[in-house]
Amino acid sequence: MATLADVAKRANVSKMTVSRVINHPDQVSDELKMLVYSAMEALEYVPNYAARALVQNRTQVIKFLILEEIDTVEPYYMNLLTGISRELDKYYYSLQLVTQRSRNIGAYDGLIVTGIRDKDYDLGLLDIDKPVIFYGENKRGYDSIDVDNKKGTALATEHMTEIGFSRIVFLGIDLLDEQFMKSRLEGYEEVVKKHGIKPESYFIANSSSIAEEKAFELLRYNSEKIAIVCASDRIAIGVVRAAAAFGRRFGENIAVTGFDGVFLDRISSPKITTVRSPVVEMGEELAKMLLAKINDHGKPQGNLLFTPELLIRASTTGKEE
């Protein structure tokens, strides 16, 4: 069985360098990593992560704390978990899903938290003595990763003005205590005010059926052109159904955009123009940032906003792909 010394000899580097590549790859150049990895592969060398974890007093467990009601089989969260798990697997870490009630059961090295509310901060629910990264914007100084929510809705709203709509409604999620929703509303309002359009916003549960009911209210007694910027693809699907029921012509007297771009936007008919969040990539970066924080003994890692992408489809153009 090959040893660390064998790898060092074949790669023509020191044992300390091989150790650094294995334990702290973020501190090593890509060229050096490829050199060591090639030697490891040629010699079929497998690091003893169990022994390393014992020496470093590590558990090799990362917990994902969910502070909201979610369906983990929903495509959005499946993509996020795929990204997190894919990155953790490179370093022989396992991922454990926990809730507020179960988060303290079992040892772990670090925590990723999603669904944080203002009340959670105020109630002291996050008095955590382990490295933690938030998935979602926050203004409280915690390390976090999210998509640029403000820019996303700004892109969608600007698109509505470009295709000729002067009445643009924002249909948001009734979670205005969450920073991501504040940012999405802000992006919408900034653009409509820039164009001299009166802001008009409503907030509902993140449900396609409830969105369909709300869209019926908006469309039933009004035949004017209307564009509806939705805070999620789930809401957009309900609005599209209502618009189709009223015989509205997409791209002419109705336009609808969503937000997420993971799966629901593509199963709608017509397909939904949406703001795509790079969810898998964000999951990978969550894991990278948390592992870096663990290796840096809890040193702050900062905040990262991923750039959203507007995918233009038939719900605003009227033209199917």
BAKE-182562 format. One line per field, with one value per residue: residue in three letters; x negated, y negated, z of N, C-alpha, C in turn. Coordinates in steps of 0.2 Angstrom, whole numbers, padded with zeros to 4 digits. Layout:
type <- ALA; ...
n.X <- X; ...
n.Y <- Y; ...
n.Z <- Z; ...
ca.X <- X; ...
ca.Y <- Y; ...
ca.Z <- Z; ...
c.X <- X; ...
c.Y <- Y; ...
c.Z <- Z; ...
This chain:
type <- MET; ALA; THR; LEU; ALA; ASP; VAL; ALA; LYS; ARG; ALA; ASN; VAL; SER; LYS; MET; THR; VAL; SER; ARG; VAL; ILE; ASN; HIS; PRO; ASP; GLN; VAL; SER; ASP; GLU; LEU; LYS; MET; LEU; VAL; TYR; SER; ALA; MET; GLU; ALA; LEU; GLU; TYR; VAL; PRO; ASN; TYR; ALA; ALA; ARG; ALA; LEU; VAL; GLN; ASN; ARG; THR; GLN; VAL; ILE; LYS; PHE; LEU; ILE; LEU; GLU; GLU; ILE; ASP; THR; VAL; GLU; PRO; TYR; TYR; MET; ASN; LEU; LEU; THR; GLY; ILE; SER; ARG; GLU; LEU; ASP; LYS; TYR; TYR; TYR; SER; LEU; GLN; LEU; VAL; THR; GLN; ARG; SER; ARG; ASN; ILE; GLY; ALA; TYR; ASP; GLY; LEU; ILE; VAL; THR; GLY; ILE; ARG; ASP; LYS; ASP; TYR; ASP; LEU; GLY; LEU; LEU; ASP; ILE; ASP; LYS; PRO; VAL; ILE; PHE; TYR; GLY; GLU; ASN; LYS; ARG; GLY; TYR; ASP; SER; ILE; ASP; VAL; ASP; ASN; LYS; LYS; GLY; THR; ALA; LEU; ALA; THR; GLU; HIS; MET; THR; GLU; ILE; GLY; PHE; SER; ARG; ILE; VAL; PHE; LEU; GLY; ILE; ASP; LEU; LEU; ASP; GLU; GLN; PHE; MET; LYS; SER; ARG; LEU; GLU; GLY; TYR; GLU; GLU; VAL; VAL; LYS; LYS; HIS; GLY; ILE; LYS; PRO; GLU; SER; TYR; PHE; ILE; ALA; ASN; SER; SER; SER; ILE; ALA; GLU; GLU; LYS; ALA; PHE; GLU; LEU; LEU; ARG; TYR; ASN; SER; GLU; LYS; ILE; ALA; ILE; VAL; CYS; ALA; SER; ASP; ARG; ILE; ALA; ILE; GLY; VAL; VAL; ARG; ALA; ALA; ALA; ALA; PHE; GLY; ARG; ARG; PHE; GLY; GLU; ASN; ILE; ALA; VAL; THR; GLY; PHE; ASP; GLY; VAL; PHE; LEU; ASP; ARG; ILE; SER; SER; PRO; LYS; ILE; THR; THR; VAL; ARG; SER; PRO; VAL; VAL; GLU; MET; GLY; GLU; GLU; LEU; ALA; LYS; MET; LEU; LEU; ALA; LYS; ILE; ASN; ASP; HIS; GLY; LYS; PRO; GLN; GLY; ASN; LEU; LEU; PHE; THR; PRO; GLU; LEU; LEU; ILE; ARG; ALA; SER; THR; THR; GLY; LYS; GLU; GLU
n.X <- -0004; -0003; -0012; -0011; -0024; -0028; -0020; -0025; -0038; -0036; -0030; -0039; -0040; -0039; -0035; -0027; -0021; -0013; -0004; 0001; 0008; 0018; 0025; 0027; 0031; 0035; 0025; 0015; 0007; 0015; 0007; -0002; 0007; 0012; 0001; -0002; 0010; 0010; -0001; 0005; 0015; 0009; 0002; 0012; 0016; 0024; 0030; 0030; 0043; 0051; 0042; 0035; 0046; 0048; 0036; 0036; 0047; 0060; 0076; 0080; 0093; 0105; 0119; 0135; 0145; 0162; 0174; 0187; 0202; 0200; 0200; 0189; 0188; 0191; 0187; 0179; 0172; 0167; 0157; 0149; 0144; 0138; 0127; 0120; 0117; 0109; 0097; 0093; 0091; 0079; 0070; 0072; 0083; 0098; 0116; 0129; 0146; 0155; 0167; 0173; 0176; 0168; 0155; 0144; 0142; 0130; 0112; 0103; 0094; 0097; 0110; 0123; 0135; 0152; 0167; 0168; 0176; 0180; 0185; 0179; 0165; 0168; 0173; 0162; 0159; 0148; 0137; 0123; 0109; 0101; 0092; 0102; 0112; 0123; 0137; 0144; 0148; 0142; 0142; 0135; 0121; 0117; 0108; 0112; 0121; 0130; 0141; 0140; 0153; 0160; 0155; 0159; 0174; 0174; 0169; 0179; 0190; 0186; 0185; 0199; 0203; 0196; 0202; 0214; 0223; 0233; 0240; 0235; 0235; 0230; 0229; 0227; 0219; 0226; 0217; 0210; 0202; 0190; 0174; 0171; 0183; 0186; 0176; 0179; 0191; 0186; 0178; 0188; 0195; 0186; 0184; 0196; 0199; 0189; 0193; 0205; 0216; 0230; 0228; 0234; 0239; 0241; 0243; 0242; 0245; 0232; 0238; 0245; 0258; 0264; 0259; 0265; 0278; 0276; 0272; 0283; 0291; 0284; 0286; 0299; 0309; 0303; 0296; 0285; 0267; 0256; 0242; 0234; 0223; 0216; 0212; 0207; 0205; 0215; 0226; 0228; 0232; 0245; 0251; 0249; 0258; 0270; 0270; 0271; 0283; 0292; 0290; 0279; 0266; 0250; 0236; 0242; 0255; 0252; 0239; 0228; 0216; 0205; 0195; 0181; 0179; 0176; 0184; 0198; 0201; 0200; 0209; 0221; 0235; 0238; 0219; 0210; 0203; 0189; 0180; 0165; 0157; 0141; 0141; 0135; 0122; 0121; 0123; 0112; 0102; 0106; 0102; 0088; 0085; 0089; 0080; 0068; 0069; 0070; 0057; 0050; 0051; 0064; 0063; 0070; 0079; 0085; 0098; 0107; 0114; 0122; 0122; 0138; 0147; 0157; 0169; 0177; 0193; 0208; 0218; 0217; 0214; 0223; 0219; 0215; 0202
n.Y <- 0006; -0011; -0025; -0041; -0046; -0040; -0046; -0059; -0057; -0052; -0063; -0072; -0081; -0089; -0079; -0087; -0096; -0087; -0084; -0096; -0098; -0089; -0092; -0106; -0111; -0123; -0132; -0129; -0130; -0127; -0120; -0113; -0106; -0097; -0090; -0083; -0076; -0068; -0059; -0053; -0046; -0038; -0029; -0024; -0029; -0032; -0044; -0043; -0047; -0045; -0043; -0056; -0064; -0060; -0064; -0078; -0081; -0081; -0078; -0075; -0079; -0089; -0099; -0103; -0115; -0118; -0131; -0133; -0128; -0116; -0106; -0094; -0086; -0094; -0102; -0113; -0113; -0101; -0103; -0112; -0104; -0094; -0102; -0106; -0093; -0087; -0095; -0093; -0080; -0078; -0080; -0070; -0072; -0071; -0075; -0081; -0083; -0093; -0100; -0114; -0108; -0096; -0099; -0099; -0086; -0075; -0076; -0088; -0097; -0110; -0121; -0124; -0136; -0139; -0148; -0158; -0169; -0186; -0185; -0174; -0177; -0186; -0179; -0171; -0159; -0156; -0154; -0148; -0138; -0134; -0134; -0144; -0146; -0156; -0152; -0163; -0180; -0192; -0205; -0206; -0203; -0190; -0177; -0173; -0167; -0170; -0172; -0187; -0195; -0208; -0213; -0203; -0204; -0217; -0215; -0208; -0216; -0227; -0221; -0220; -0233; -0236; -0228; -0235; -0237; -0247; -0246; -0238; -0225; -0219; -0203; -0196; -0186; -0182; -0186; -0197; -0199; -0193; -0195; -0192; -0194; -0207; -0213; -0208; -0215; -0228; -0229; -0228; -0240; -0250; -0250; -0253; -0265; -0273; -0273; -0281; -0274; -0269; -0261; -0244; -0232; -0216; -0203; -0186; -0169; -0157; -0149; -0141; -0139; -0149; -0160; -0159; -0163; -0176; -0182; -0181; -0190; -0202; -0202; -0200; -0211; -0220; -0224; -0230; -0231; -0222; -0218; -0206; -0204; -0191; -0184; -0171; -0156; -0147; -0155; -0162; -0151; -0150; -0162; -0162; -0152; -0158; -0169; -0162; -0156; -0167; -0170; -0179; -0186; -0181; -0192; -0201; -0207; -0203; -0199; -0189; -0185; -0174; -0168; -0159; -0148; -0134; -0122; -0122; -0133; -0127; -0118; -0124; -0130; -0143; -0142; -0149; -0165; -0169; -0173; -0166; -0157; -0151; -0138; -0125; -0128; -0138; -0130; -0122; -0132; -0136; -0125; -0125; -0138; -0136; -0125; -0131; -0141; -0132; -0127; -0138; -0141; -0147; -0160; -0175; -0174; -0182; -0189; -0183; -0186; -0179; -0181; -0184; -0177; -0182; -0173; -0173; -0169; -0161; -0167; -0180; -0184; -0177; -0168; -0152; -0141
n.Z <- 0000; -0005; 0003; 0011; 0009; -0002; -0012; -0011; -0016; -0029; -0035; -0033; -0023; -0006; 0009; 0017; 0008; 0001; 0011; 0013; 0001; 0002; 0014; 0015; 0002; -0004; -0001; -0010; -0026; -0042; -0051; -0043; -0036; -0046; -0049; -0037; -0036; -0047; -0045; -0033; -0039; -0048; -0040; -0033; -0021; -0006; 0005; 0023; 0030; 0041; 0051; 0051; 0054; 0068; 0074; 0072; 0079; 0073; 0066; 0053; 0049; 0042; 0046; 0040; 0043; 0044; 0044; 0041; 0033; 0022; 0006; 0004; -0007; -0018; -0033; -0032; -0019; -0020; -0030; -0023; -0012; -0019; -0024; -0012; -0006; -0016; -0016; -0003; -0003; -0009; 0001; 0010; 0019; 0027; 0025; 0035; 0037; 0047; 0060; 0069; 0082; 0082; 0080; 0089; 0091; 0091; 0086; 0076; 0063; 0057; 0051; 0040; 0037; 0033; 0029; 0039; 0050; 0056; 0069; 0074; 0076; 0086; 0096; 0100; 0094; 0087; 0094; 0092; 0093; 0084; 0067; 0056; 0041; 0032; 0021; 0011; 0011; 0023; 0035; 0047; 0049; 0048; 0039; 0023; 0008; -0007; -0021; -0031; -0026; -0028; -0040; -0048; -0049; -0054; -0066; -0072; -0071; -0079; -0091; -0094; -0096; -0107; -0117; -0118; -0108; -0097; -0085; -0072; -0061; -0045; -0038; -0024; -0011; 0005; 0015; 0021; 0031; 0028; 0022; 0008; 0002; 0004; -0004; -0017; -0019; -0018; -0029; -0039; -0037; -0038; -0052; -0058; -0053; -0059; -0072; -0071; -0067; -0057; -0042; -0038; -0028; -0021; -0009; -0006; -0001; -0005; -0017; -0030; -0033; -0024; -0030; -0042; -0039; -0034; -0046; -0054; -0048; -0051; -0065; -0068; -0069; -0077; -0092; -0097; -0103; -0094; -0084; -0074; -0062; -0054; -0038; -0037; -0047; -0044; -0040; -0052; -0061; -0057; -0060; -0074; -0077; -0074; -0082; -0095; -0094; -0095; -0108; -0111; -0121; -0122; -0121; -0128; -0122; -0109; -0098; -0090; -0077; -0068; -0054; -0050; -0059; -0059; -0062; -0062; -0071; -0084; -0085; -0086; -0097; -0107; -0107; -0094; -0093; -0083; -0069; -0067; -0054; -0049; -0043; -0040; -0041; -0031; -0019; -0020; -0017; -0004; 0003; 0001; 0007; 0020; 0024; 0022; 0033; 0044; 0043; 0045; 0058; 0062; 0057; 0049; 0034; 0025; 0013; -0001; -0016; -0030; -0047; -0055; -0069; -0083; -0091; -0106; -0111; -0118; -0109; -0109; -0122; -0130; -0139; -0142; -0138
ca.X <- 0000; -0007; -0012; -0012; -0031; -0029; -0017; -0030; -0044; -0034; -0028; -0046; -0039; -0040; -0029; -0023; -0018; -0008; 0000; 0005; 0013; 0023; 0028; 0028; 0030; 0036; 0019; 0010; 0008; 0018; 0002; -0005; 0012; 0013; -0005; -0001; 0016; 0008; -0005; 0009; 0019; 0004; 0000; 0018; 0015; 0030; 0028; 0034; 0047; 0053; 0036; 0034; 0051; 0046; 0030; 0038; 0053; 0065; 0081; 0082; 0100; 0108; 0126; 0139; 0151; 0168; 0178; 0193; 0205; 0198; 0200; 0182; 0188; 0193; 0181; 0174; 0168; 0163; 0151; 0145; 0141; 0133; 0121; 0117; 0115; 0104; 0091; 0091; 0088; 0072; 0066; 0074; 0087; 0105; 0121; 0134; 0151; 0157; 0171; 0171; 0176; 0163; 0148; 0139; 0141; 0124; 0107; 0102; 0089; 0099; 0117; 0126; 0142; 0157; 0174; 0168; 0180; 0178; 0187; 0174; 0160; 0170; 0174; 0156; 0159; 0142; 0131; 0120; 0102; 0097; 0093; 0109; 0113; 0130; 0139; 0149; 0145; 0143; 0139; 0132; 0114; 0115; 0106; 0118; 0121; 0136; 0141; 0142; 0161; 0162; 0153; 0164; 0180; 0173; 0168; 0186; 0194; 0183; 0188; 0206; 0203; 0193; 0207; 0219; 0229; 0233; 0243; 0231; 0237; 0225; 0232; 0222; 0221; 0228; 0211; 0206; 0197; 0184; 0170; 0171; 0189; 0185; 0171; 0183; 0196; 0182; 0176; 0193; 0197; 0181; 0184; 0203; 0199; 0185; 0197; 0211; 0222; 0232; 0227; 0240; 0236; 0246; 0239; 0246; 0241; 0228; 0242; 0247; 0266; 0266; 0257; 0270; 0284; 0274; 0272; 0290; 0293; 0281; 0288; 0306; 0312; 0298; 0294; 0279; 0261; 0253; 0236; 0234; 0216; 0217; 0206; 0205; 0208; 0222; 0231; 0228; 0236; 0252; 0253; 0250; 0264; 0276; 0270; 0273; 0291; 0295; 0288; 0274; 0261; 0244; 0232; 0246; 0258; 0250; 0233; 0227; 0209; 0204; 0189; 0178; 0176; 0173; 0187; 0205; 0202; 0199; 0215; 0227; 0237; 0231; 0214; 0210; 0197; 0188; 0173; 0161; 0152; 0136; 0142; 0130; 0115; 0121; 0122; 0105; 0099; 0108; 0098; 0082; 0084; 0089; 0074; 0063; 0070; 0067; 0049; 0047; 0053; 0069; 0062; 0076; 0077; 0089; 0104; 0106; 0120; 0121; 0126; 0143; 0148; 0164; 0170; 0183; 0197; 0214; 0223; 0217; 0213; 0228; 0216; 0213; 0195
ca.Y <- 0000; -0017; -0029; -0048; -0047; -0037; -0051; -0064; -0055; -0052; -0070; -0076; -0087; -0086; -0076; -0093; -0098; -0083; -0085; -0103; -0097; -0084; -0095; -0113; -0112; -0130; -0136; -0127; -0132; -0122; -0116; -0109; -0101; -0092; -0086; -0078; -0072; -0063; -0054; -0049; -0042; -0033; -0025; -0022; -0031; -0035; -0047; -0040; -0053; -0043; -0045; -0063; -0067; -0059; -0068; -0085; -0081; -0082; -0073; -0075; -0079; -0095; -0099; -0108; -0117; -0121; -0134; -0134; -0122; -0115; -0100; -0093; -0083; -0099; -0102; -0119; -0111; -0095; -0106; -0115; -0099; -0091; -0106; -0105; -0086; -0086; -0098; -0090; -0073; -0079; -0080; -0065; -0075; -0069; -0080; -0079; -0087; -0094; -0105; -0117; -0103; -0091; -0102; -0098; -0079; -0072; -0080; -0090; -0102; -0116; -0122; -0128; -0137; -0142; -0150; -0162; -0175; -0191; -0183; -0168; -0181; -0190; -0173; -0168; -0152; -0155; -0155; -0142; -0139; -0130; -0139; -0143; -0150; -0156; -0152; -0168; -0187; -0194; -0211; -0205; -0202; -0183; -0175; -0171; -0166; -0170; -0176; -0195; -0196; -0214; -0213; -0198; -0207; -0223; -0213; -0206; -0222; -0231; -0218; -0222; -0240; -0235; -0225; -0240; -0237; -0253; -0244; -0232; -0223; -0214; -0198; -0194; -0181; -0186; -0185; -0203; -0200; -0190; -0200; -0191; -0197; -0214; -0214; -0208; -0221; -0234; -0229; -0230; -0247; -0255; -0251; -0256; -0272; -0275; -0274; -0284; -0269; -0269; -0254; -0241; -0226; -0212; -0198; -0180; -0163; -0154; -0144; -0142; -0140; -0155; -0165; -0159; -0166; -0183; -0184; -0181; -0196; -0207; -0202; -0199; -0217; -0225; -0222; -0233; -0227; -0221; -0214; -0204; -0201; -0186; -0183; -0164; -0152; -0144; -0160; -0163; -0146; -0151; -0168; -0160; -0148; -0162; -0173; -0158; -0155; -0174; -0171; -0184; -0184; -0182; -0196; -0207; -0211; -0200; -0196; -0186; -0183; -0171; -0169; -0153; -0145; -0127; -0117; -0124; -0137; -0124; -0113; -0128; -0131; -0143; -0142; -0155; -0170; -0168; -0174; -0160; -0157; -0146; -0134; -0120; -0132; -0141; -0124; -0120; -0137; -0136; -0120; -0128; -0143; -0133; -0121; -0136; -0143; -0127; -0126; -0145; -0142; -0151; -0166; -0177; -0173; -0187; -0188; -0182; -0186; -0176; -0185; -0180; -0177; -0182; -0168; -0175; -0163; -0163; -0170; -0187; -0185; -0174; -0164; -0146; -0139
ca.Z <- 0000; -0005; 0008; 0009; 0007; -0009; -0016; -0011; -0020; -0036; -0037; -0032; -0018; 0001; 0012; 0020; 0002; 0000; 0017; 0012; -0004; 0005; 0020; 0014; -0005; -0005; 0000; -0014; -0033; -0046; -0054; -0038; -0034; -0051; -0049; -0032; -0037; -0052; -0041; -0029; -0043; -0051; -0034; -0030; -0013; -0003; 0012; 0029; 0033; 0048; 0056; 0051; 0058; 0075; 0076; 0072; 0083; 0068; 0065; 0046; 0048; 0042; 0047; 0036; 0048; 0040; 0049; 0038; 0031; 0015; 0004; 0002; -0014; -0023; -0037; -0030; -0014; -0022; -0033; -0018; -0008; -0024; -0024; -0006; -0006; -0021; -0014; 0004; -0004; -0011; 0007; 0014; 0024; 0026; 0026; 0039; 0037; 0054; 0061; 0075; 0087; 0081; 0078; 0094; 0092; 0088; 0085; 0070; 0063; 0055; 0050; 0035; 0040; 0028; 0031; 0045; 0051; 0061; 0076; 0075; 0079; 0092; 0101; 0102; 0092; 0083; 0098; 0090; 0095; 0078; 0061; 0052; 0035; 0030; 0014; 0011; 0013; 0030; 0037; 0054; 0049; 0047; 0033; 0019; 0001; -0010; -0027; -0030; -0027; -0030; -0047; -0052; -0050; -0058; -0073; -0074; -0072; -0085; -0097; -0095; -0099; -0114; -0121; -0119; -0103; -0092; -0079; -0070; -0054; -0042; -0034; -0019; -0006; 0011; 0020; 0021; 0037; 0026; 0018; 0001; -0001; 0004; -0009; -0023; -0019; -0019; -0036; -0043; -0036; -0041; -0059; -0060; -0051; -0064; -0078; -0069; -0066; -0050; -0040; -0036; -0026; -0017; -0006; -0005; 0001; -0011; -0019; -0037; -0032; -0021; -0035; -0048; -0036; -0034; -0053; -0056; -0045; -0055; -0072; -0069; -0071; -0080; -0099; -0100; -0103; -0087; -0083; -0067; -0060; -0048; -0034; -0038; -0052; -0041; -0041; -0059; -0064; -0055; -0064; -0081; -0078; -0074; -0089; -0100; -0093; -0097; -0115; -0112; -0126; -0119; -0125; -0131; -0116; -0103; -0098; -0083; -0076; -0062; -0051; -0048; -0065; -0058; -0065; -0063; -0077; -0090; -0086; -0087; -0103; -0110; -0103; -0090; -0092; -0076; -0066; -0065; -0048; -0050; -0036; -0038; -0039; -0024; -0015; -0019; -0014; 0003; 0006; 0001; 0012; 0027; 0025; 0023; 0039; 0049; 0043; 0047; 0065; 0063; 0054; 0045; 0026; 0021; 0010; -0008; -0020; -0036; -0052; -0058; -0077; -0085; -0096; -0109; -0114; -0121; -0105; -0110; -0129; -0134; -0144; -0139; -0141
c.X <- -0004; -0006; -0012; -0019; -0032; -0026; -0022; -0036; -0042; -0033; -0034; -0044; -0040; -0034; -0024; -0019; -0012; -0002; 0005; 0010; 0019; 0028; 0031; 0027; 0031; 0030; 0013; 0012; 0011; 0013; -0001; 0001; 0012; 0007; -0004; 0005; 0014; 0004; 0000; 0013; 0015; 0003; 0006; 0018; 0022; 0029; 0033; 0037; 0050; 0048; 0035; 0040; 0050; 0041; 0032; 0045; 0059; 0070; 0082; 0089; 0102; 0116; 0129; 0145; 0156; 0173; 0184; 0196; 0204; 0199; 0193; 0182; 0189; 0186; 0176; 0170; 0164; 0156; 0146; 0141; 0136; 0126; 0117; 0113; 0109; 0097; 0089; 0088; 0081; 0067; 0068; 0079; 0094; 0110; 0127; 0139; 0154; 0162; 0169; 0171; 0171; 0156; 0143; 0138; 0135; 0119; 0106; 0097; 0091; 0107; 0118; 0133; 0146; 0164; 0174; 0173; 0178; 0179; 0182; 0168; 0162; 0171; 0168; 0155; 0152; 0136; 0127; 0112; 0098; 0097; 0099; 0109; 0121; 0132; 0145; 0146; 0147; 0139; 0136; 0125; 0112; 0113; 0112; 0117; 0129; 0135; 0142; 0149; 0163; 0160; 0158; 0170; 0180; 0172; 0175; 0190; 0192; 0185; 0195; 0207; 0200; 0198; 0214; 0225; 0228; 0236; 0239; 0232; 0231; 0229; 0227; 0224; 0222; 0223; 0207; 0202; 0190; 0181; 0171; 0178; 0189; 0181; 0175; 0188; 0192; 0180; 0182; 0195; 0192; 0182; 0191; 0202; 0194; 0188; 0204; 0217; 0224; 0231; 0233; 0238; 0241; 0241; 0244; 0242; 0238; 0232; 0245; 0255; 0268; 0264; 0262; 0276; 0282; 0274; 0279; 0293; 0291; 0284; 0295; 0310; 0308; 0295; 0287; 0273; 0258; 0247; 0235; 0227; 0217; 0211; 0203; 0208; 0215; 0227; 0233; 0233; 0244; 0255; 0254; 0256; 0270; 0276; 0273; 0281; 0295; 0294; 0283; 0269; 0254; 0239; 0236; 0250; 0257; 0243; 0231; 0219; 0209; 0197; 0187; 0175; 0173; 0177; 0194; 0206; 0202; 0205; 0221; 0228; 0241; 0225; 0213; 0203; 0196; 0181; 0170; 0156; 0148; 0136; 0137; 0124; 0115; 0121; 0115; 0101; 0100; 0103; 0091; 0080; 0084; 0083; 0068; 0063; 0068; 0060; 0046; 0049; 0059; 0068; 0067; 0074; 0081; 0095; 0103; 0113; 0118; 0125; 0131; 0143; 0155; 0164; 0177; 0186; 0204; 0219; 0223; 0216; 0219; 0225; 0213; 0206; 0196
c.Y <- -0006; -0021; -0037; -0050; -0045; -0042; -0057; -0063; -0055; -0059; -0075; -0082; -0084; -0083; -0082; -0096; -0094; -0083; -0091; -0102; -0094; -0088; -0102; -0114; -0119; -0135; -0134; -0129; -0126; -0118; -0111; -0104; -0095; -0087; -0081; -0073; -0066; -0058; -0050; -0044; -0036; -0027; -0022; -0023; -0034; -0037; -0044; -0046; -0051; -0045; -0052; -0066; -0066; -0063; -0075; -0086; -0084; -0076; -0071; -0075; -0087; -0095; -0105; -0110; -0121; -0124; -0136; -0128; -0121; -0107; -0098; -0089; -0088; -0101; -0108; -0116; -0105; -0097; -0109; -0110; -0095; -0095; -0105; -0098; -0085; -0089; -0095; -0083; -0073; -0078; -0075; -0067; -0072; -0075; -0077; -0084; -0087; -0100; -0108; -0113; -0098; -0093; -0100; -0090; -0077; -0078; -0082; -0096; -0109; -0115; -0126; -0130; -0141; -0143; -0154; -0168; -0180; -0188; -0177; -0172; -0183; -0185; -0170; -0161; -0151; -0156; -0148; -0143; -0135; -0135; -0138; -0148; -0150; -0156; -0157; -0175; -0188; -0201; -0211; -0203; -0195; -0182; -0172; -0171; -0166; -0173; -0183; -0196; -0202; -0215; -0209; -0201; -0214; -0221; -0211; -0212; -0227; -0228; -0219; -0229; -0240; -0232; -0229; -0240; -0243; -0251; -0237; -0231; -0218; -0210; -0194; -0188; -0184; -0184; -0191; -0204; -0196; -0195; -0198; -0194; -0204; -0217; -0214; -0213; -0227; -0235; -0231; -0237; -0252; -0256; -0254; -0263; -0276; -0277; -0278; -0280; -0269; -0261; -0251; -0234; -0223; -0206; -0192; -0175; -0160; -0148; -0145; -0143; -0147; -0161; -0165; -0163; -0174; -0186; -0185; -0188; -0202; -0207; -0202; -0205; -0222; -0221; -0225; -0229; -0227; -0216; -0212; -0200; -0197; -0185; -0175; -0161; -0149; -0149; -0161; -0158; -0148; -0157; -0166; -0156; -0153; -0167; -0169; -0157; -0161; -0175; -0177; -0181; -0186; -0186; -0202; -0211; -0208; -0198; -0194; -0183; -0179; -0172; -0162; -0150; -0138; -0122; -0119; -0128; -0133; -0119; -0117; -0128; -0138; -0143; -0149; -0159; -0170; -0171; -0168; -0161; -0151; -0141; -0129; -0123; -0135; -0136; -0122; -0126; -0138; -0131; -0122; -0133; -0140; -0129; -0126; -0139; -0139; -0127; -0133; -0146; -0147; -0158; -0168; -0176; -0178; -0185; -0188; -0182; -0184; -0180; -0181; -0181; -0177; -0178; -0170; -0170; -0166; -0167; -0178; -0189; -0182; -0169; -0158; -0144; -0133
c.Z <- 0000; 0001; 0006; 0006; 0000; -0014; -0017; -0016; -0027; -0039; -0036; -0028; -0011; 0004; 0015; 0014; 0001; 0005; 0016; 0007; -0002; 0010; 0019; 0006; -0008; -0005; -0005; -0022; -0036; -0049; -0049; -0036; -0039; -0051; -0043; -0033; -0042; -0049; -0037; -0033; -0046; -0046; -0031; -0022; -0011; 0004; 0017; 0033; 0040; 0053; 0057; 0055; 0066; 0077; 0076; 0076; 0079; 0068; 0058; 0045; 0047; 0042; 0043; 0040; 0044; 0045; 0046; 0035; 0023; 0013; 0001; -0005; -0019; -0026; -0035; -0024; -0015; -0026; -0028; -0014; -0013; -0024; -0018; -0005; -0010; -0019; -0007; 0002; -0006; -0005; 0012; 0020; 0022; 0028; 0029; 0039; 0044; 0054; 0067; 0081; 0088; 0080; 0082; 0095; 0088; 0086; 0078; 0069; 0061; 0053; 0045; 0037; 0034; 0032; 0038; 0044; 0056; 0068; 0078; 0078; 0086; 0098; 0103; 0100; 0088; 0088; 0097; 0091; 0089; 0072; 0058; 0046; 0034; 0023; 0014; 0014; 0020; 0031; 0044; 0054; 0049; 0040; 0029; 0011; -0001; -0017; -0026; -0032; -0030; -0038; -0051; -0054; -0054; -0065; -0076; -0076; -0078; -0091; -0099; -0098; -0106; -0119; -0121; -0114; -0098; -0086; -0077; -0062; -0051; -0037; -0030; -0015; 0001; 0017; 0020; 0026; 0034; 0021; 0010; -0002; -0001; -0002; -0016; -0024; -0021; -0026; -0041; -0043; -0039; -0048; -0061; -0059; -0056; -0070; -0077; -0069; -0059; -0048; -0037; -0034; -0021; -0014; -0004; -0003; -0006; -0013; -0026; -0037; -0030; -0026; -0041; -0045; -0037; -0041; -0056; -0054; -0049; -0062; -0073; -0072; -0074; -0087; -0101; -0100; -0096; -0087; -0076; -0066; -0053; -0044; -0034; -0044; -0050; -0042; -0048; -0063; -0063; -0059; -0071; -0082; -0078; -0080; -0095; -0100; -0095; -0105; -0116; -0117; -0123; -0124; -0128; -0125; -0109; -0103; -0091; -0082; -0069; -0059; -0048; -0054; -0063; -0061; -0067; -0069; -0083; -0091; -0087; -0095; -0104; -0105; -0100; -0091; -0085; -0075; -0063; -0059; -0050; -0044; -0035; -0037; -0033; -0018; -0014; -0016; -0006; 0006; 0007; 0006; 0019; 0029; 0026; 0030; 0045; 0049; 0045; 0055; 0066; 0060; 0049; 0038; 0022; 0018; 0002; -0011; -0027; -0041; -0055; -0066; -0079; -0091; -0099; -0113; -0116; -0116; -0106; -0118; -0133; -0139; -0141; -0142; -0146
